[in-house]
Amino acid sequence: MDTATPAVTVALHDGTSVIASSGQVDARRHGELLLPAVDRVLAEAGTKLDAVTDVVVGVGPGPYTGLRVGLVTAATFGSALSVPVHGLCTLDGIAYAAGQEGPAGPFVVATDARRKEVYWARYEDARTRTGEPAVDRPADIAGALAGLPVVGAGARLYPESFPDARGPEHVAAGALAALAAERLAAGQELLEPQPLYLRRPDAQVPKNYKVVTPK
């Protein structure tokens, strides 16, 4: 599952292929949409939640509120089912999906970070990220990324900085699950299911906050 982008996306993977998936784009309703999506996916697959052996969740980078919905839900499932919970970079999932039909060589993934910024990372190919994810203003990185295709919603939002925009715009849980299954089968360790925020949340304690205590 992943809620790090405006997409609320869930998939069920049997170790070989995706057997059911769901995705809705709504940046303001992650909490409302995620559990119904889980129910739909399980119903489509004709199975129950207790058949799940592992949980994979996108850890971002992403905005604070949406991202934590998926992480808390994944942790809850893991605890209730006594199964491992694995983290995977959301940008890696987008890159994996893009590489199936998209750029054959190096490319960039960029998602909307709000505040006129993007979360981004550079990839050698669909499976190989060449650096850590970062958050920047598009104009500040356009020169360094010139000539590279840019995948994701961030590219669509800032065409003046990323003229070679490609799809998909958002992450799909099916791609996230397939990449996780591939890495686990190869004996690779996945990330801890901890949020990758890259910056402080938008909500801040007001300055000059006055503490009122009873007498």
Backbone as CSV, one residue per row, in Angstrom:
resi,resn,N_x,N_y,N_z,CA_x,CA_y,CA_z,C_x,C_y,C_z
1,MET,0.844,-1.188,0.000,0.000,0.000,0.000,0.881,1.240,0.000
2,ASP,0.322,2.344,-0.510,1.065,3.596,-0.536,0.086,4.761,-0.469
3,THR,0.423,5.742,0.380,-0.373,6.965,0.475,0.531,8.202,0.466
4,ALA,1.719,8.077,-0.109,2.689,9.171,-0.106,2.426,10.215,-1.184
5,THR,1.605,9.877,-2.166,1.229,10.810,-3.223,-0.288,10.991,-3.165
6,PRO,-0.881,11.788,-4.037,-2.346,11.884,-4.029,-3.060,10.558,-4.314
7,ALA,-2.347,9.564,-4.778,-2.949,8.257,-5.053,-3.019,7.412,-3.785
8,VAL,-4.193,6.866,-3.533,-4.377,5.878,-2.458,-4.419,4.531,-3.154
9,THR,-3.381,3.747,-2.986,-3.213,2.561,-3.826,-2.866,1.326,-3.002
10,VAL,-3.518,0.212,-3.339,-3.372,-1.060,-2.618,-3.290,-2.186,-3.639
11,ALA,-2.473,-3.176,-3.373,-2.394,-4.349,-4.257,-2.092,-5.589,-3.438
12,LEU,-2.453,-6.735,-3.986,-2.144,-8.030,-3.384,-1.286,-8.811,-4.373
13,HIS,-0.159,-9.315,-3.899,0.816,-10.009,-4.742,1.026,-11.407,-4.179
14,ASP,1.084,-12.400,-5.047,1.232,-13.778,-4.572,2.670,-14.289,-4.624
15,GLY,3.614,-13.380,-4.827,5.012,-13.781,-4.930,5.474,-13.929,-6.359
16,THR,4.517,-14.051,-7.268,4.816,-14.165,-8.696,4.233,-13.016,-9.491
17,SER,3.016,-12.623,-9.164,2.351,-11.551,-9.896,1.301,-10.884,-9.022
18,VAL,0.838,-9.741,-9.484,-0.236,-9.022,-8.797,-1.556,-9.709,-9.111
19,ILE,-2.325,-10.018,-8.084,-3.588,-10.724,-8.316,-4.800,-9.818,-8.107
20,ALA,-4.601,-8.657,-7.502,-5.685,-7.690,-7.357,-5.076,-6.342,-6.976
21,SER,-5.710,-5.262,-7.433,-5.187,-3.944,-7.103,-6.292,-2.906,-7.145
22,SER,-6.031,-1.782,-6.476,-6.985,-0.684,-6.448,-6.205,0.616,-6.359
23,GLY,-6.692,1.668,-7.021,-6.032,2.964,-6.945,-7.012,4.092,-7.168
24,GLN,-7.007,5.078,-6.286,-7.833,6.263,-6.420,-6.968,7.493,-6.148
25,VAL,-7.171,8.531,-6.920,-6.400,9.762,-6.734,-7.276,10.789,-6.030
26,ASP,-6.923,11.095,-4.793,-7.652,12.078,-3.991,-6.737,12.509,-2.854
27,ALA,-6.127,13.656,-2.993,-5.089,14.092,-2.047,-5.617,14.390,-0.657
28,ARG,-6.933,14.514,-0.492,-7.485,14.917,0.794,-8.228,13.813,1.533
29,ARG,-8.252,12.594,0.988,-9.092,11.560,1.610,-8.351,10.242,1.822
30,HIS,-7.052,10.318,2.077,-6.286,9.095,2.279,-6.890,8.231,3.381
31,GLY,-7.215,8.853,4.511,-7.740,8.101,5.651,-9.078,7.452,5.369
32,GLU,-9.908,8.092,4.565,-11.221,7.543,4.234,-11.152,6.428,3.204
33,LEU,-10.194,6.495,2.308,-10.176,5.596,1.157,-9.336,4.336,1.343
34,LEU,-8.362,4.370,2.255,-7.400,3.271,2.304,-8.023,1.946,2.723
35,LEU,-8.723,1.901,3.840,-9.272,0.618,4.303,-10.332,0.057,3.350
36,PRO,-11.248,0.865,2.798,-12.144,0.321,1.772,-11.398,-0.257,0.570
37,ALA,-10.263,0.360,0.215,-9.462,-0.169,-0.894,-8.884,-1.531,-0.538
38,VAL,-8.430,-1.689,0.701,-7.942,-2.995,1.151,-9.052,-4.040,1.047
39,ASP,-10.251,-3.686,1.495,-11.386,-4.612,1.430,-11.688,-5.010,-0.013
40,ARG,-11.648,-4.037,-0.929,-11.941,-4.337,-2.341,-10.912,-5.288,-2.927
41,VAL,-9.659,-5.048,-2.615,-8.595,-5.880,-3.168,-8.714,-7.314,-2.660
42,LEU,-8.969,-7.466,-1.370,-9.128,-8.811,-0.811,-10.345,-9.514,-1.407
43,ALA,-11.445,-8.772,-1.584,-12.651,-9.358,-2.169,-12.408,-9.779,-3.612
44,GLU,-11.722,-8.929,-4.361,-11.417,-9.256,-5.761,-10.551,-10.503,-5.859
45,ALA,-9.631,-10.655,-4.904,-8.743,-11.819,-4.912,-9.406,-13.055,-4.314
46,GLY,-10.555,-12.880,-3.657,-11.248,-13.997,-3.037,-10.498,-14.565,-1.844
47,THR,-9.899,-13.674,-1.058,-9.131,-14.134,0.103,-9.414,-13.247,1.302
48,LYS,-8.856,-13.619,2.444,-9.050,-12.870,3.684,-7.735,-12.236,4.117
49,LEU,-7.846,-11.252,4.991,-6.669,-10.544,5.458,-5.693,-11.470,6.167
50,ASP,-6.206,-12.503,6.852,-5.306,-13.385,7.609,-4.447,-14.277,6.721
51,ALA,-4.670,-14.219,5.390,-3.817,-14.969,4.463,-2.556,-14.198,4.094
52,VAL,-2.509,-12.923,4.446,-1.357,-12.075,4.104,-0.137,-12.492,4.929
53,THR,1.009,-12.637,4.266,2.234,-13.069,4.947,3.237,-11.936,5.157
54,ASP,3.123,-10.870,4.366,4.005,-9.709,4.481,3.220,-8.472,4.084
55,VAL,3.592,-7.351,4.686,3.003,-6.065,4.316,4.126,-5.165,3.803
56,VAL,3.895,-4.542,2.646,4.847,-3.590,2.077,4.175,-2.230,2.004
57,VAL,4.872,-1.207,2.463,4.290,0.137,2.471,5.286,1.147,1.912
58,GLY,4.789,2.066,1.111,5.632,3.140,0.606,5.971,4.111,1.724
59,VAL,7.251,4.419,1.875,7.694,5.294,2.968,7.904,6.738,2.511
60,GLY,7.546,7.040,1.273,7.724,8.387,0.780,8.974,8.509,-0.054
61,PRO,9.457,9.733,-0.248,9.037,10.958,0.434,7.636,11.402,0.050
62,GLY,6.990,12.078,1.007,5.648,12.558,0.783,5.224,13.507,1.874
63,PRO,4.127,14.213,1.659,3.602,15.116,2.685,3.232,14.362,3.956
64,TYR,3.377,15.029,5.068,3.247,14.404,6.389,1.908,13.694,6.590
65,THR,0.811,14.394,6.351,-0.497,13.843,6.701,-0.828,12.600,5.897
66,GLY,-0.701,12.670,4.563,-1.041,11.520,3.742,-0.120,10.348,3.980
67,LEU,1.159,10.601,4.097,2.137,9.535,4.242,1.898,8.705,5.491
68,ARG,1.588,9.357,6.606,1.449,8.618,7.862,0.222,7.711,7.868
69,VAL,-0.784,7.993,7.032,-1.968,7.129,6.969,-1.570,5.712,6.561
70,GLY,-0.786,5.606,5.488,-0.355,4.290,5.029,0.576,3.607,6.003
71,LEU,1.498,4.369,6.598,2.472,3.782,7.520,1.806,3.261,8.790
72,VAL,0.885,4.024,9.329,0.191,3.581,10.546,-0.689,2.374,10.248
73,THR,-1.363,2.391,9.106,-2.206,1.251,8.732,-1.365,-0.002,8.528
74,ALA,-0.243,0.127,7.850,0.645,-1.022,7.636,1.156,-1.571,8.959
75,ALA,1.557,-0.684,9.866,2.050,-1.127,11.167,0.961,-1.844,11.952
76,THR,-0.268,-1.356,11.850,-1.388,-1.983,12.542,-1.655,-3.382,12.005
77,PHE,-1.659,-3.519,10.670,-1.837,-4.839,10.065,-0.719,-5.792,10.497
78,GLY,0.515,-5.289,10.462,1.635,-6.132,10.844,1.514,-6.635,12.259
79,SER,1.097,-5.758,13.169,0.946,-6.146,14.576,-0.210,-7.128,14.759
80,ALA,-1.339,-6.848,14.093,-2.519,-7.706,14.245,-2.303,-9.092,13.650
81,LEU,-1.556,-9.168,12.554,-1.348,-10.435,11.856,-0.049,-11.124,12.248
82,SER,0.801,-10.408,13.002,2.128,-10.930,13.378,2.947,-11.290,12.135
83,VAL,2.983,-10.341,11.180,3.745,-10.536,9.946,4.721,-9.374,9.779
84,PRO,5.795,-9.562,9.002,6.753,-8.480,8.782,6.132,-7.324,8.005
85,VAL,6.574,-6.109,8.322,6.188,-4.915,7.576,7.455,-4.333,6.948
86,HIS,7.458,-4.207,5.630,8.631,-3.737,4.891,8.360,-2.358,4.306
87,GLY,9.362,-1.505,4.320,9.259,-0.204,3.682,9.931,-0.192,2.318
88,LEU,9.426,0.654,1.434,10.021,0.800,0.111,9.844,2.258,-0.316
89,CYS,10.886,2.846,-0.870,10.810,4.231,-1.319,9.740,4.366,-2.407
90,THR,8.825,5.297,-2.206,7.749,5.514,-3.166,8.283,5.852,-4.549
91,LEU,9.342,6.627,-4.607,9.931,6.985,-5.903,10.455,5.748,-6.627
92,ASP,10.962,4.773,-5.861,11.440,3.527,-6.470,10.296,2.774,-7.137
93,GLY,9.115,2.817,-6.513,7.954,2.155,-7.104,7.537,2.806,-8.410
94,ILE,7.578,4.136,-8.452,7.244,4.846,-9.689,8.274,4.533,-10.768
95,ALA,9.547,4.519,-10.379,10.615,4.218,-11.346,10.461,2.806,-11.914
96,TYR,10.122,1.858,-11.058,9.963,0.474,-11.490,8.834,0.368,-12.524
97,ALA,7.710,1.042,-12.242,6.581,1.022,-13.181,6.950,1.706,-14.484
98,ALA,7.648,2.840,-14.396,8.030,3.571,-15.599,8.970,2.752,-16.468
99,GLY,9.857,1.993,-15.845,10.852,1.233,-16.582,10.298,0.056,-17.356
100,GLN,9.088,-0.366,-17.022,8.501,-1.492,-17.736,8.177,-1.133,-19.187
101,GLU,7.792,0.132,-19.410,7.431,0.550,-20.768,8.039,1.890,-21.145
102,GLY,8.820,2.474,-20.246,9.304,3.823,-20.461,10.768,3.911,-20.807
103,PRO,11.483,4.865,-20.190,12.882,5.128,-20.557,13.783,3.908,-20.385
104,ALA,14.623,3.654,-21.373,15.553,2.531,-21.288,16.836,2.932,-20.566
105,GLY,17.170,4.222,-20.609,18.395,4.709,-19.984,18.109,5.501,-18.735
106,PRO,19.046,6.346,-18.314,18.867,7.144,-17.097,17.637,8.060,-17.178
107,PHE,16.990,8.260,-16.048,15.836,9.150,-15.979,15.673,9.625,-14.544
108,VAL,14.691,10.484,-14.328,14.425,11.078,-13.016,12.964,10.836,-12.658
109,VAL,12.690,10.642,-11.392,11.312,10.606,-10.892,11.101,11.845,-10.036
110,ALA,10.006,12.540,-10.255,9.689,13.745,-9.484,8.209,13.755,-9.116
111,THR,7.913,13.910,-7.832,6.528,14.003,-7.367,6.292,15.366,-6.741
112,ASP,5.033,15.701,-6.563,4.671,17.015,-6.029,4.959,17.077,-4.533
113,ALA,5.799,18.011,-4.130,6.105,18.208,-2.708,5.375,19.417,-2.143
114,ARG,4.522,20.051,-2.957,3.844,21.289,-2.577,4.881,22.385,-2.326
115,ARG,4.438,23.545,-1.875,5.329,24.687,-1.636,6.181,25.013,-2.875
116,LYS,5.663,24.686,-4.063,6.375,24.908,-5.331,7.694,24.134,-5.385
117,GLU,7.700,22.945,-4.787,8.875,22.074,-4.781,8.492,20.679,-5.252
118,VAL,9.522,19.872,-5.552,9.301,18.470,-5.917,10.207,17.568,-5.078
119,TYR,9.710,16.375,-4.786,10.552,15.294,-4.297,11.102,14.595,-5.529
120,TRP,12.397,14.296,-5.547,12.950,13.718,-6.766,14.142,12.817,-6.467
121,ALA,14.441,11.974,-7.435,15.638,11.131,-7.384,16.009,10.749,-8.801
122,ARG,17.296,10.488,-9.002,17.814,10.105,-10.316,17.984,8.580,-10.359
123,TYR,17.712,7.975,-11.527,17.793,6.524,-11.700,18.650,6.170,-12.910
124,GLU,19.476,5.150,-12.749,20.243,4.616,-13.867,19.353,3.760,-14.749
125,ASP,18.438,3.034,-14.105,17.429,2.237,-14.794,16.278,2.027,-13.825
126,ALA,15.304,1.195,-14.205,14.093,1.049,-13.401,14.342,0.500,-12.004
127,ARG,15.457,-0.170,-11.786,15.726,-0.808,-10.499,16.863,-0.143,-9.726
128,THR,17.525,0.844,-10.316,18.763,1.363,-9.725,18.695,2.865,-9.518
129,ARG,18.515,3.269,-8.271,18.568,4.686,-7.916,20.013,5.065,-7.666
130,THR,20.433,6.234,-8.155,21.849,6.605,-8.088,22.157,7.613,-6.984
131,GLY,21.188,7.936,-6.164,21.420,8.861,-5.057,20.234,8.835,-4.122
132,GLU,20.308,9.607,-3.066,19.205,9.666,-2.120,18.123,10.621,-2.624
133,PRO,16.870,10.369,-2.273,15.803,11.308,-2.633,16.060,12.682,-2.023
134,ALA,15.588,13.716,-2.711,15.788,15.087,-2.246,14.525,15.892,-2.501
135,VAL,14.463,17.092,-1.927,13.361,18.016,-2.182,13.961,19.360,-2.588
136,ASP,13.506,19.881,-3.733,14.057,21.128,-4.262,13.021,21.839,-5.112
137,ARG,13.298,23.114,-5.392,12.497,23.845,-6.372,12.903,23.383,-7.775
138,PRO,11.936,23.162,-8.648,12.256,22.661,-9.994,13.302,23.497,-10.730
139,ALA,13.189,24.815,-10.632,14.135,25.669,-11.360,15.566,25.478,-10.876
140,ASP,15.718,25.098,-9.600,17.057,24.938,-9.029,17.773,23.678,-9.515
141,ILE,17.007,22.696,-9.996,17.621,21.434,-10.428,17.475,21.200,-11.931
142,ALA,16.765,22.088,-12.605,16.499,21.881,-14.035,17.786,21.768,-14.842
143,GLY,18.765,22.596,-14.532,20.016,22.552,-15.281,20.751,21.248,-15.112
144,ALA,20.802,20.743,-13.885,21.513,19.506,-13.605,20.819,18.294,-14.235
145,LEU,19.516,18.412,-14.460,18.752,17.283,-15.001,18.418,17.449,-16.482
146,ALA,18.956,18.476,-17.089,18.644,18.759,-18.498,18.975,17.567,-19.389
147,GLY,18.040,17.242,-20.267,18.246,16.145,-21.205,17.717,14.811,-20.712
148,LEU,17.342,14.729,-19.436,16.834,13.477,-18.887,15.309,13.471,-18.883
149,PRO,14.684,12.347,-19.240,13.238,12.239,-19.062,12.903,12.331,-17.570
150,VAL,11.777,12.947,-17.245,11.345,13.063,-15.850,9.959,12.458,-15.726
151,VAL,9.856,11.456,-14.876,8.620,10.705,-14.678,7.911,11.213,-13.429
152,GLY,6.576,11.298,-13.483,5.822,11.619,-12.283,5.074,12.935,-12.364
153,ALA,4.208,13.159,-11.372,3.367,14.346,-11.346,4.179,15.627,-11.252
154,GLY,5.349,15.562,-10.621,6.194,16.743,-10.514,6.614,17.273,-11.869
155,ALA,6.849,16.366,-12.793,7.235,16.782,-14.148,6.073,17.459,-14.861
156,ARG,4.862,16.937,-14.674,3.683,17.519,-15.321,3.390,18.910,-14.781
157,LEU,3.664,19.137,-13.502,3.352,20.413,-12.871,4.294,21.528,-13.304
158,TYR,5.536,21.166,-13.672,6.542,22.182,-13.983,7.186,21.909,-15.346
159,PRO,6.402,22.016,-16.422,6.930,21.696,-17.759,8.056,22.623,-18.199
160,GLU,8.097,23.851,-17.649,9.171,24.758,-18.033,10.523,24.280,-17.519
161,SER,10.529,23.528,-16.419,11.769,22.976,-15.870,12.027,21.555,-16.340
162,PHE,10.935,20.804,-16.633,11.056,19.401,-17.040,10.307,19.192,-18.351
163,PRO,10.895,19.579,-19.475,10.178,19.519,-20.751,9.890,18.108,-21.246
164,ASP,10.686,17.122,-20.823,10.461,15.747,-21.276,9.746,14.969,-20.174
165,ALA,8.467,15.299,-19.965,7.683,14.658,-18.897,7.116,13.331,-19.378
166,ARG,7.175,12.339,-18.490,6.673,10.994,-18.818,5.736,10.499,-17.705
167,GLY,4.968,9.454,-18.011,4.141,8.795,-17.006,4.858,7.582,-16.454
168,PRO,4.314,6.995,-15.399,3.068,7.347,-14.714,3.225,8.560,-13.801
169,GLU,2.100,9.200,-13.473,2.160,10.371,-12.608,2.318,9.974,-11.134
170,HIS,1.615,8.920,-10.733,1.623,8.522,-9.325,2.064,7.069,-9.179
171,VAL,2.384,6.698,-7.960,2.788,5.332,-7.685,1.574,4.407,-7.744
172,ALA,1.798,3.172,-8.168,0.778,2.122,-8.137,1.272,1.018,-7.219
173,ALA,0.414,0.566,-6.311,0.827,-0.446,-5.344,1.251,-1.748,-6.021
174,GLY,0.699,-2.030,-7.201,1.104,-3.240,-7.910,2.583,-3.222,-8.251
175,ALA,3.086,-2.069,-8.701,4.512,-1.940,-9.014,5.346,-2.007,-7.744
176,LEU,4.856,-1.386,-6.680,5.562,-1.413,-5.398,5.676,-2.855,-4.893
177,ALA,4.574,-3.607,-4.994,4.569,-4.995,-4.532,5.484,-5.873,-5.386
178,ALA,5.460,-5.662,-6.703,6.295,-6.467,-7.592,7.779,-6.212,-7.332
179,LEU,8.140,-4.956,-7.118,9.536,-4.636,-6.824,9.953,-5.224,-5.480
180,ALA,9.081,-5.117,-4.483,9.393,-5.677,-3.171,9.555,-7.193,-3.246
181,ALA,8.667,-7.865,-3.971,8.753,-9.320,-4.104,10.045,-9.728,-4.799
182,GLU,10.439,-8.960,-5.800,11.675,-9.230,-6.531,12.892,-9.090,-5.617
183,ARG,12.918,-8.036,-4.826,14.049,-7.813,-3.929,14.090,-8.839,-2.793
184,LEU,12.939,-9.173,-2.253,12.902,-10.172,-1.185,13.342,-11.539,-1.703
185,ALA,12.909,-11.893,-2.912,13.301,-13.173,-3.495,14.806,-13.242,-3.735
186,ALA,15.421,-12.077,-3.969,16.865,-12.022,-4.199,17.649,-11.926,-2.887
187,GLY,16.938,-11.943,-1.776,17.604,-11.879,-0.473,18.011,-10.487,-0.047
188,GLN,17.478,-9.479,-0.707,17.811,-8.098,-0.355,16.952,-7.613,0.799
189,GLU,17.535,-6.788,1.645,16.786,-6.200,2.745,16.041,-4.962,2.260
190,LEU,14.803,-4.819,2.702,14.037,-3.619,2.385,14.181,-2.614,3.528
191,LEU,13.598,-1.456,3.357,13.714,-0.404,4.356,12.841,-0.684,5.575
192,GLU,13.186,-0.060,6.681,12.288,-0.056,7.822,11.060,0.789,7.454
193,PRO,9.884,0.436,7.965,8.686,1.208,7.621,8.610,2.519,8.400
194,GLN,9.565,3.395,8.137,9.634,4.700,8.781,9.490,5.797,7.730
195,PRO,8.814,6.886,8.058,8.524,7.918,7.055,9.758,8.654,6.578
196,LEU,9.781,8.920,5.287,10.835,9.712,4.667,10.210,11.066,4.321
197,TYR,10.300,12.003,5.265,9.641,13.294,5.086,10.502,14.290,4.310
198,LEU,11.800,14.311,4.580,12.781,15.222,3.965,12.667,16.667,4.436
199,ARG,11.578,17.009,5.106,11.456,18.357,5.662,10.400,18.340,6.755
200,ARG,10.300,19.425,7.493,9.351,19.516,8.590,7.926,19.593,8.058
201,PRO,6.927,19.148,8.838,5.533,19.230,8.392,5.074,20.669,8.236
202,ASP,4.013,20.856,7.442,3.477,22.197,7.227,2.933,22.810,8.512
203,ALA,2.306,21.979,9.347,1.740,22.475,10.603,2.857,22.799,11.582
204,GLN,2.813,23.974,12.156,3.840,24.416,13.085,3.192,25.012,14.327
205,VAL,3.864,24.876,15.464,3.401,25.556,16.666,3.597,27.050,16.472
206,PRO,2.582,27.877,16.728,2.721,29.318,16.510,3.861,29.912,17.338
207,LYS,4.516,30.917,16.759,5.552,31.611,17.503,4.918,32.410,18.640
208,ASN,5.719,32.650,19.665,5.242,33.387,20.835,4.027,32.724,21.473
209,TYR,4.059,31.387,21.406,2.950,30.611,21.963,2.837,30.864,23.454
210,LYS,1.647,31.220,23.908,1.433,31.550,25.310,0.881,30.343,26.042
211,VAL,1.585,29.855,27.041,1.131,28.719,27.828,0.248,29.234,28.954
212,VAL,-0.940,28.680,29.029,-1.883,29.080,30.087,-2.007,27.928,31.072
213,THR,-1.675,28.182,32.331,-1.765,27.151,33.363,-2.730,27.617,34.440
214,PRO,-3.451,26.685,35.022,-4.398,27.078,36.079,-3.677,27.566,37.322
215,LYS,-4.260,28.479,38.020,-3.677,28.995,39.266,-3.904,28.010,40.407
